């Protein structure tokens, strides 16, 4: 029983480490692509990290809620409630984005912010594009 708990904690720590590595990778990409100065980067990084962690946490809670709901209602899920939860998630995420935007506007010029957002979108596209290749590599590992 203790071994399972230790393994669960270790797996959770691994997942958190991987998430943080992904955030750091994304941050480095944005800084480079948006050509942030060291001063801009030092002002924006805490805002970026807070936003990334808040979005990740929101999605984790949503996945947990969905999984619990589906386990409890295996025979006939309440689709109306699931749909409402989905829309509420989107609203919460939009609120996070708006707050993120307002904070970034205070730290970056409009042009720099435009390039910042472009870098975020490009990173996401590249990540999604490389995902099938990553999965293939993971399947081939021993």
C-alpha positions as CSV (number, residue, x, y, z in Angstrom):
1,X,0.0,0.0,0.0
2,X,2.8,2.4,0.9
3,X,4.6,1.5,-2.4
4,X,1.5,2.4,-4.4
5,X,1.3,5.8,-2.6
6,X,5.0,6.5,-3.2
7,X,4.6,5.5,-6.9
8,X,1.5,7.8,-7.2
9,X,3.4,10.7,-5.7
10,X,6.4,10.0,-7.9
11,X,4.2,9.9,-11.0
12,X,2.5,13.1,-10.0
13,X,5.8,14.8,-9.4
14,X,7.0,13.6,-12.8
15,X,3.9,15.0,-14.4
16,X,4.4,18.3,-12.7
17,X,8.0,18.4,-13.7
18,X,7.1,17.7,-17.3
19,X,4.4,20.4,-17.2
20,X,6.9,22.9,-15.8
21,X,9.5,21.9,-18.5
22,X,6.8,22.5,-21.1
23,X,6.0,26.0,-19.7
24,X,9.7,26.8,-19.6
25,X,10.2,25.6,-23.2
26,X,7.2,27.7,-24.3
27,X,8.5,30.7,-22.4
28,X,11.9,30.5,-24.0
29,X,10.3,30.3,-27.4
30,X,8.1,33.3,-26.8
31,X,11.0,35.4,-25.5
32,X,13.1,34.5,-28.5
33,X,10.3,34.9,-31.2
34,X,8.8,38.1,-29.7
35,X,12.3,39.5,-29.1
36,X,11.6,40.5,-25.5
37,X,14.3,42.5,-23.8
38,X,15.6,41.2,-20.5
39,X,13.6,43.9,-18.7
40,X,10.4,42.9,-20.6
41,X,11.0,39.3,-20.0
42,X,11.5,39.8,-16.2
43,X,8.2,41.7,-16.0
44,X,6.2,39.3,-18.1
45,X,7.5,35.9,-17.0
46,X,5.6,35.8,-13.7
47,X,2.4,36.8,-15.5
48,X,3.0,34.1,-18.1
49,X,3.7,31.4,-15.5
50,X,0.7,32.3,-13.4
51,X,-1.5,32.2,-16.5
52,X,-0.1,28.9,-17.7
53,X,-0.5,27.3,-14.3
54,X,-4.0,28.6,-13.9
55,X,-5.1,27.3,-17.3
56,X,-3.5,23.9,-16.6
57,X,-5.2,23.7,-13.2
58,X,-8.5,24.6,-14.7
59,X,-8.2,21.8,-17.2
60,X,-7.1,19.4,-14.6
61,X,-10.1,20.2,-12.4
62,X,-12.4,19.9,-15.4
63,X,-11.0,16.5,-16.4
64,X,-11.3,15.3,-12.8
65,X,-14.9,16.5,-12.6
66,X,-15.8,14.9,-16.0
67,X,-14.2,11.6,-15.0
68,X,-15.9,11.5,-11.7
69,X,-19.2,12.4,-13.2
70,X,-18.9,9.7,-15.9
71,X,-18.0,7.0,-13.3
72,X,-21.0,7.9,-11.2
73,X,-23.4,8.0,-14.2
74,X,-22.2,5.2,-16.4
75,X,-25.6,4.1,-17.7
76,X,-27.2,7.5,-18.5
77,X,-24.9,10.6,-18.3
78,X,-26.7,13.9,-17.9
79,X,-25.6,15.5,-21.1
80,X,-27.2,18.8,-20.3
81,X,-25.1,19.1,-17.2
82,X,-21.9,18.0,-19.1
83,X,-22.6,20.6,-21.8
84,X,-23.1,23.3,-19.2
85,X,-19.8,22.4,-17.5
86,X,-18.1,22.6,-20.9
87,X,-19.4,26.1,-21.5
88,X,-18.5,27.2,-17.9
89,X,-15.0,25.9,-18.5
90,X,-14.8,28.0,-21.7
91,X,-16.1,31.1,-19.8
92,X,-13.5,30.6,-17.0
93,X,-10.7,30.2,-19.5
94,X,-11.8,33.4,-21.3
95,X,-11.8,35.3,-18.0
96,X,-8.3,34.0,-17.4
97,X,-7.2,35.1,-20.9
98,X,-8.8,38.6,-20.4
99,X,-6.9,39.1,-17.1
100,X,-3.7,37.8,-18.7
101,X,-4.2,40.2,-21.6
102,X,-4.8,43.2,-19.3
103,X,-1.6,42.4,-17.3
104,X,0.5,42.0,-20.5
105,X,-0.8,45.3,-21.9
106,X,0.8,47.0,-18.9
107,X,4.2,45.5,-19.5
108,X,4.5,45.4,-23.3
109,X,3.9,47.9,-26.1
110,X,1.0,47.0,-28.5
111,X,3.4,45.9,-31.2
112,X,5.5,43.8,-28.9
113,X,2.3,42.2,-27.4
114,X,1.1,41.4,-31.0
115,X,4.4,39.5,-31.6
116,X,4.1,37.9,-28.2
117,X,0.7,36.5,-29.1
118,X,2.0,35.4,-32.5
119,X,4.8,33.5,-30.8
120,X,2.3,31.8,-28.4
121,X,0.1,30.7,-31.4
122,X,3.1,29.5,-33.4
123,X,4.4,27.5,-30.4
124,X,1.0,25.8,-30.0
125,X,0.8,25.0,-33.7
126,X,4.3,23.5,-33.7
127,X,3.5,21.5,-30.6
128,X,0.4,20.0,-32.1
129,X,2.2,19.4,-35.4
130,X,5.0,17.4,-33.5
131,X,2.6,15.5,-31.3
132,X,2.0,12.5,-33.6
133,X,5.8,12.2,-34.1
134,X,6.4,12.3,-30.3
135,X,3.8,9.6,-29.7
136,X,5.3,7.4,-32.3
137,X,8.8,7.8,-30.6
138,X,7.3,7.0,-27.2
139,X,5.7,3.8,-28.5
140,X,9.0,2.6,-30.0
141,X,10.9,3.2,-26.7
142,X,11.5,0.1,-24.5
